[in-house]
Amino acid sequence: MIELLFTACLASEPSQCEQRSLLFTDITPMTCMMGAQPELAKWQMTHPTFQVQKWQCRTLNLNEQDA
């Protein structure tokens, strides 16, 4: 499983940021990197009060997830 991990900050209060992620199955990290910007643009359109600040693709390690 590949995770697109990104930081989203409130447009009206840029110091208030949250980490968010989108999960994908059956894609490679390279495919994630190539398709990340369109996916983030879609996310931002449905969350207009936020701005994406930074992002990365990584292999999701299920052992690292919070319970």
N, C-alpha and C positions, 0 to 999 in steps of 0.2 A: 504494500500500500504506500502511496506517495502522498505527502502532505505539502500543500502550498501554505506556508506560514507567512503571515503578514501583520504589520502594525498599522492600525487604523486610528486616526486622531480626529477629534471633533473639529469641524471646520471653524466653529465659533470660539473654540478654546483649544488651540493646538497643543497645549501642555497636557491635556487629558487624552491619553492614548490607551488602547487595548490591543492585546495580541489576539488575533483571530486565525482560523485555518479552514481550508477546504480540503477534503480528502478525495483521492482518486484511486480507483483500482484499475489494474490492467494497463497502466501506462508506465513509461520509463522516466527517470529523472530528467532526461534531455527533452522528452515530450512535454513534461511539466514546464520546463524553462521556456520552451518555445511558445506554449499556449497560456502562460501565466498572465500576460498583460490583458488579453481579451477577457479572461475569466475575472480578473480584478476589476476591469471596467464594468462588466455586468453586475458584479457585487456592489460597486460604488453607485450604480444607477438605482439599485434598490435600497441603498442606505445613503441618501443624499446629504445627511448631516455629517458624514465622515469623509475623510481624505486618507487614502492609502499612502503611507510614508515610505515603507521599505518592505521587501518580501524576499523569500527564498523557498526553494523546493528541496525537500529532503525525504529520505526513506523513513517511514514512520516505524518507530520501535515501540511495539505494544507494551513492552515492559516498562517504558518510561512514562506512560500515561498516568495521570492522577486517578485515584480510585473514586 
